[in-house]
């Protein structure tokens, strides 16, 4: 790893949960003599946080950006959300690393904003605060039985195979033949692909060893991906669908009735939607010619109505689906129940109907219905100097490029406010110099980017021994031990 030598980064002390013998660590090297005058902090070390930081650093030479992250490791959903067999998507980490190593950017991992330090305390220490902490909650189905064992959220399932510490104990029961995934977006297809992919493919990725072991003994042979609307409203991208169609040793399992009238409607579709629909029709046409012991398929015009328990009530055994018809056409078509239902026997049910941002501090406005921070172009409503970017700003939609543009927009608005005087820069702010003693007093020792690089090196070393890009650490305490070694 490239060594960071600029004086403004000498503050990066060995930082996280501290003890009396660490007293004074947080202040050593945090000299304000060479600090830029304008202090901005970002809450969240994922894509939105780093893209916002990148734009601010490039936009003004006097801005110091400090990124606070709850976990000891940076990069958020790029590390914990991107599928392990999509390493090319994770290359954006190189860009984030350049930002983190910039002389006017500092990383404070292992700091839980809202608990270890309040947003109001951050606002006292910085000229501007940007909330970029993403969406850690799950949208619920709102149907009876959804809390039975055997029902998982896609967010937790993805976190499990990607090594998110909060999901390391998930231990999904994969001893059943059929899995049903509710939702037809890219995350749903990621989950389906991981469940059915040949093990030899996954062994070369950074999927966790625990997930690899569980998938090696998995009995899942059939995955159904259920959506409430029709083929022309499916939410995944063609890239994800093509990967599913081309997965070795897999046979499509579609229902012809789900595609009635689709051929006739093709000519009027926009090109991206047309290509996506044609690929589904191709899979439907070829499924009879394929023979494989593993199958996948879409099920359209179906909504979850109830998760049905096994005879002894101990776990999920089936799902009852309401059959729908469409009112309207195109992207605006609505699913309307027909009154008919069907039951699908399955031992694994994964809800992939969306993530949800949560409120982390009562000082920050929050819209519980939309599950976002109410804002105007990234300016938090009725709160000068407070901003937001990413999913907590717009909702959990889009790909990483969407978050990049969204975060650049917030960065642009913040820079405009700095230039116009909307943010008062006449008052000197201490920045990290003001937060460090608060964290020390509360027994919180931050993890610097240099500390993270130790974790990174150790994960890569462990991965190389197994022929993988890395073997992720799953335990926060182990991360901290390596970081401060």
N, C-alpha and C positions, 0 to 999 in steps of 0.2 A: 504494500500500500504506500502511496505517496505520502511523505511526511509533511505535516503542516508546520511551518516555521514562523509565520507572521506573528508579530508581537501581540496583535489584538486577539489571538487565540490562546495566549498563555493562561487565560482564565480557566481553560479546560482542565480543571482539577479532577482528581479521581472522585467522582461524584456518586450517590444513591441512598439507601437507608443508612444512616450514620450512627455512630456510638460516641461516647465521650472522648475516646482517644482520637477521633477525627475532628475534634473541635477546632474551628478556625479554617478548615479545609476550603469552605465555600468562598471565602473572601480572598484567599491567596491568589495573586495573579490577576485579580479583577480590577486592575487599575483603570481609571476613567481617563487617564491622560491622553491616550491615543484613540479613545472611542469616538466614533462619529456622533454628531450632535443630535440627530433625529433617531429616536428609539421606537422600533416597532416589534411587537411580539406576535407570534403565530401559535395558536393552540391546535396541535395535530401535526404529526410528522409523516403524513401520507402524501399522495400525489397532489392534492389540493394545497397542502401546506407548502410543499417544496416548489410547486409552480408559482404560487403567490410570492414566495421569498425570491425566486429567480427574477420575477418581473420587477420587484421593488429594488433589488440590488442593481439591476441594469438601468433602472429609471432615474436614480438619484445617487450621486457619489457620497452623500452625507448620511445615508440611511444605514443603521445597524439593525439587523434582523436576528431575533432570537426565536428558535423553534422549540416549543415545549411538547413533549410526547409522553403519554402514560406508560408505555412499555420501554424497556431498555434498548430496544432495537427500532430503527427507523423504517420508513417506506410503506407502512400501512398495507392497503389492499394489493399493492404490487407484490409484496412478500406473502401476504396471507390470503389473497383473493384470486389472483391470476392462477389459472390451472397449471399444474406442474409440467404438463407436456406443451406449454407455450413459452419456452424460454426466450423467444425473440421479443415477446411483449415485456419481459422483465428487463430488457436492455436499457429501459428508461432509467433504471437505477444508476447507471453511469452518469446521466445528466444530473440526477438528484445529488449524487456524491460530489460532483463538481461544485454545485451550489453550497452544499454543507461545508466544503473545504475552502470556500471563498473567505477572504480576510474579514468581510463584514457580515458573516453568517455564523451563528453558534447553535449547537444542538444540545438541548437539555432533556435527555431521556429519563425515564423512571420518575417523572413528575406528573402527578394526577391533578390536573387543573379542576377546580371545583371541590377538591378534597384536601390536597396538600397546600394549595394556594388558591385564593379566590380570584375571580375575574376582576372584582373591584380592586384588589391589591395589585393585579397586573396593570390595571388602568391608571393607578396612582404612579406606577413606576415607568410606564411607557406612554409615548405620545399617541400611539394607536395600537389596538389589539384586534387581531383577525381570528375569528373562530373557523377552524378548518378541520374539525375532528370527525367528520364523516357520519356514518350511520351504523351503530352497533346493535340496534334493536331489531326485532323481527316483527313483520306484519303477521297477524294471526288469521287463520281461516274463518274463525268464528262459527265453527260447527261442533256438534257434540262428538266427544271421543278424541278430539285432536291432541289431548294431553296423555293419551295412552302410550305405554312403552311400545316402541316400534315406529313411532311418528317422530320425525326429525325436521328441523328447519334446514333449508339449504345453506344458510349462513353458517350454522354450527357444523354441518357436514363438511362444507368446504374448509372451514377453520380447522377441523379435525385432520383432514388429509394434508393440509398445508402447514400444520405445525403451530397454529395459534394457541398460546399457552392456556387460554380460557376454555378451550375445547379438547384438551389432551385426554380428559377422562370420559369422552363421549362413548366409546366402545359400541358402535352400532352393531345390531344383531343382523348379520347378513346370511343367516342360515335358512333363508326362504327362497323359493324359486322366482317369485315375481316381485318387482319393485314398481311402485307408482310414484311419479314425480308430478306435482301439481304446479303448473306454470310452464311456459314454453319460450322463455328468454334464453339468453346465452348461458346464464348460470345453470339453468335446468339441463342444457345440453352438455355443459362441462361435467356435471354430476353423473349424467347417464354414460358419458364416455369413460369416465374413471371407473364406474361400476363394471363396464363391459370390456374395457381395453385389455389386450393381451399383457400378461404380467411382464414379459420381456421388454415391452415398450416403456412401462412405468418404472422399471428398475434403473433406467438411465436418466431419470428425472430427479428433482429434489423433493419428491413426495416423501413423507416421513416413513421411517422403517416400520413404525407401529401400524400405519395405514396399509403399507405394502404387505405385511404379515396377515392382516385381516382380510385383504382382498385375495390373497393367495388361497385362503380357505373358504372364500365366499361361495355360496350356493346360488347366488342370483344369476339367472340365465335369461331373464326377460324383463325389459324395462319399458314401461308405457309412460309417455310424456303427455299430460292432459292439459287442455286449454278450453276456456269457456266459449271462445269464438271459433271462427273457421280457418281454413288454410290460408286465406288471403289476409288474415290479420295476425298470423303467427309473429312472435316478437323477436325471434333469434335472427342473427345475420347469416348471410350465405356462407361465410367462412366456417362458422360453427356447424352449420348443417352439412356442408361438404365433408368436414372431418368425420361426422357421424356416419354419413353414407359410405365413406371410404374406409371405415374402420375394419381391419382384417378379421375374418371369422365371424362376421355379424350378418344377420339376415333381417331386412326390413319387415315390419309387421303392421301394415296399414289397413284401414277399412275403406273399401271402394266407395261405400255410401257417403263417407265424409267428403268426397271430392266431386259430388254431383254438381254439374254446371260449371265446374272450374275451367275446363278447356275453353268453353265459349267466352268466358270473361277475360281470358289471358290478354287478348289484343288491346284491351283498354287499360291495362295496368302500367304504372310507371316502370321503367326498366329494372331498377333494383328489385322491386317486388315481383316483377315478371320472372326474372332469373331464379329467384328463391322458389317461386311456385312451380316453375318448370322442373327444378331439381327434385322437389317432392313428388311430382308426377312421374318422373323418371324412376325414382325409387319404388313407387307403387307398381309401375309397369314391370320392373325387373324382379320384384320380390318372389314371384313364383319360380323363377329360374335359379334362385339361390337356395342352397341348403346349408344351414349352420345350426349349431346347437345353442347359439346365443342370438337373441332377437331384441329388436327395439322398434318402437313405433309411436307415432303421434296418435292421440285420440282427441278429436275436435268436438266442439259444441257440447261440452260437459263441464259441470261445476260440482265441486265437492258439497255433499249434503250431510253426510255423517260418516265418521270412522266407526266401523263395527268391531266389537271386541271378540276375542276367542271365547269358547264355551265357558271356560273358567274365569273369564273377565280379566285375565292377567296381562293381555297385550292386544295390539291391533291384529286383526285377521282378514279384514276386507274393508273396502270403501264403497259407500253408496254415492252414486253420481246422478245428479239431475241432468236430464237431456234438454238441450236448448235449441232454439231456432234464432236466426238473425233478423233483426229489424233494421232496415237501412242497408247501406253498402259501403265498401271501402274501409278506410281506417276508422270512420265514425260509426260503423255498424255496432248495434247493441245486442247482447245475448239476452234472450227472453226465455224463461222456463216453459217447456211444453206440458209439464205435468207428469211426464214419464220419467222413470228412474231405471238405473241398472246397477248391479253390484259386481265389483271386481275383487276376486280373492287375491290377497297380497299380504306379505308379512313385513314389508318395508314401505313406508310412506314418507316422502320427502316433500315438504312444502317450499316451493320456490316462487312465492308470490310477492317478494320484495323485502328490501331492508327498510329500516326506519331509524331516523335520527332521534336522539333523546335529548332532553334538557339536562345540562350538567351543572348549571349554576343559576340560582333564582334571580341573579342580577341581569341575566341575559333574557330578553324577550323570546318567547317560544310559542309557536302555533301548534297546539296538540292535534288539531284536525289534519293539517297538512304535514305535520311532523317536520317542520323546518323552522329556522329563525326568520321571522318576518323581516323583509329587507327591500330596499329599492336599489337595484343594480349593485348589490353587495354592501350598501350602507344599511346597518341595522336601524330599524325604524325608531325614531325619537331618542337616539342614543349617540351623541357626537363622539367620534373617535373609536367607535366599535364597528367592525366589519365582519363579513362572512364570505366563505368561498367553498366550492365543491358541493357535496351532497347535502350538507346541512343548510346550504343556501338555496338549492333548487330542487332537492329531492334525489333519491337514489336511481338516477337514470343516466344512460349514455355510457360511453367507453372512456378510456383514459384520455383520449384526445379531446373529448367533450369537457372533461374536468380541466384540462390544460387551458382551453379557451375561456372557460368560466372563471378560472383563477386569474388568468391574465386580465380579464375584465375587472375583477375586483381590485387587482393591483393598480390598474390604470385609474380607477375611480379614487383610490387612496392617494395616489400621486397627485391627482388633480386637486384634492382637498389640501394636501400639503402645499402645493404651489399657490393656491388661491387664498390661503390663510384661514380656511375653514377649521383647520386644526391649529391650535395655538402652539407655535414653536418657540415663543419667547421665554417660556418657562423651562428651565433645564430639568430633564428627567434622568433618574439614576439607571434605568434599565435593569439589567441583571444584577448590578451592584446593589440595587434595592431589594431584590427578591432573594438573593443568596442567603442573607442572614435569617430571613423568615423560614426558609427551607431547613437551614441548619438547626434552628431552634426547635423545629418540628420533627427532627430526626430523619429528614429526607436528604439523600445524597444523590444528586443527578449523575447520569451517565453521559459522558462527552462523546463526540464523534470519534475521537481517538480510542476511547474505551470500546465503542461499537466495533471498530476495526479489529480489535482483538477477538471479539466474539465471531466476527465474520471469518477471520483467518482460521480459527479453530473449527468452525463449521465446514469450511472448505477442506481442511485437512482430514476431518472425519469422513467427508463425502468421498474424497479421492481414494481412501482405503477400501471403499465399496464400489468404486466405479461410477460414482454419482457426482453431480456438480457441487453438492453440499449435503450434509446431514444436519438439519436444523435442531437447535436446542429447544426443548419443549417446556423447560422449567425456568421461571424467572430467576429464582435464587441461583441456579447454575449459571445463567447468563451473567448475573452480577458478580459471581465468584470469578469467572473468566475475565470479565471486564476490568476487575481491580487486581488481577494477579500481577 
